[in-house]
């Protein structure tokens, strides 16, 4: 937190261009002295690039990550004019906002979700509440307070008795409820997907929540494209408003496959924007494999 405050002071007093010079040192540090993160990057980059990764690729990966974290300082302080943001797929989100019935906005640890703050002028009525695990919610609130005490984010912590009720209240109020759905922090049901040619485990909870609450789902990604440029994409993911009787599992599985396809597409479109720095490609533990549980249930019937 101390380093965050120091970096915030440097960034706001000296400007983005000068402050970015520090990021080169940060990226170089992780390339040289963070073996776990380096190993995770080397596991991912060849899959996304379609070729062996070089030291320059590693550096670009870490620098892209550092940049999106650094740019949060300006986005949280509403310095939106510093950025050139291209929004694609507004036609996929605008009608849903106008209906006022609430929408699930599913993202990933891919690019910057924080850039959502800067596009309100181009997409009026964009009000977002984020769903996240309670520990992460506290960290996010602490980070926001350290950067700008007047800034705030509507955060719904998971793991509480009233978490689902809070989600439904925000949706009923016409808000967008955002979730980063590519990572799990606990013993949640998961399913196996194909990501960049290999098996990876994906939590099913976010998709089942959207299906249970019968809302449309839009995929959102804010890709860092270099310099001060970001590219925001909205893609139709699923519409759970009218699920045929007895087909919830099938519709959820279709949505998960669509999500996996979008991850495959955008990781290859902007390969240095993938920010899961751990061993992502691993099989689903048998105890958490939701598909196996469903097959077992069907067999017992």
Secondary structure as the mmCIF struct_conf table of DSSP 4:
data_model
#
loop_
_struct_conf.conf_type_id
_struct_conf.id
_struct_conf.beg_label_comp_id
_struct_conf.beg_label_asym_id
_struct_conf.beg_label_seq_id
_struct_conf.end_label_comp_id
_struct_conf.end_label_asym_id
_struct_conf.end_label_seq_id
HELX_RH_AL_P HELX_RH_AL_P1 UNK A 2 UNK A 14
HELX_RH_AL_P HELX_RH_AL_P2 UNK A 16 UNK A 33
HELX_RH_AL_P HELX_RH_AL_P3 UNK A 35 UNK A 49
BEND BEND1 UNK A 50 UNK A 51
HELX_LH_PP_P HELX_LH_PP_P1 UNK A 52 UNK A 54
HELX_RH_AL_P HELX_RH_AL_P4 UNK A 55 UNK A 76
TURN_TY1_P TURN_TY1_P1 UNK A 77 UNK A 78
HELX_RH_3T_P HELX_RH_3T_P1 UNK A 80 UNK A 82
STRN STRN1 UNK A 84 UNK A 88
HELX_RH_AL_P HELX_RH_AL_P5 UNK A 90 UNK A 99
TURN_TY1_P TURN_TY1_P2 UNK A 100 UNK A 100
BEND BEND2 UNK A 101 UNK A 101
STRN STRN2 UNK A 103 UNK A 107
BEND BEND3 UNK A 109 UNK A 109
STRN STRN3 UNK A 110 UNK A 111
BEND BEND4 UNK A 113 UNK A 113
HELX_RH_3T_P HELX_RH_3T_P2 UNK A 114 UNK A 119
TURN_TY1_P TURN_TY1_P3 UNK A 120 UNK A 122
BEND BEND5 UNK A 123 UNK A 123
TURN_TY1_P TURN_TY1_P4 UNK A 124 UNK A 125
STRN STRN4 UNK A 128 UNK A 133
HELX_RH_AL_P HELX_RH_AL_P6 UNK A 134 UNK A 147
TURN_TY1_P TURN_TY1_P5 UNK A 149 UNK A 150
STRN STRN5 UNK A 154 UNK A 158
TURN_TY1_P TURN_TY1_P6 UNK A 159 UNK A 159
BEND BEND6 UNK A 160 UNK A 160
TURN_TY1_P TURN_TY1_P7 UNK A 161 UNK A 162
HELX_RH_AL_P HELX_RH_AL_P7 UNK A 163 UNK A 172
TURN_TY1_P TURN_TY1_P8 UNK A 173 UNK A 174
STRN STRN6 UNK A 176 UNK A 180
BEND BEND7 UNK A 182 UNK A 182
BEND BEND8 UNK A 185 UNK A 187
STRN STRN7 UNK A 190 UNK A 195
TURN_TY1_P TURN_TY1_P9 UNK A 196 UNK A 197
STRN STRN8 UNK A 198 UNK A 203
HELX_RH_AL_P HELX_RH_AL_P8 UNK A 205 UNK A 212
TURN_TY1_P TURN_TY1_P10 UNK A 213 UNK A 214
STRN STRN9 UNK A 216 UNK A 224
BEND BEND9 UNK A 226 UNK A 226
TURN_TY1_P TURN_TY1_P11 UNK A 227 UNK A 228
STRN STRN10 UNK A 229 UNK A 239
TURN_TY1_P TURN_TY1_P12 UNK A 241 UNK A 242
HELX_LH_PP_P HELX_LH_PP_P2 UNK A 243 UNK A 244
TURN_TY1_P TURN_TY1_P13 UNK A 245 UNK A 246
HELX_RH_AL_P HELX_RH_AL_P9 UNK A 248 UNK A 269
BEND BEND10 UNK A 270 UNK A 270
HELX_RH_3T_P HELX_RH_3T_P3 UNK A 271 UNK A 273
STRN STRN11 UNK A 274 UNK A 274
BEND BEND11 UNK A 278 UNK A 278
HELX_LH_PP_P HELX_LH_PP_P3 UNK A 283 UNK A 285
HELX_RH_3T_P HELX_RH_3T_P4 UNK A 286 UNK A 288
STRN STRN12 UNK A 289 UNK A 289
HELX_RH_AL_P HELX_RH_AL_P10 UNK A 290 UNK A 300
#
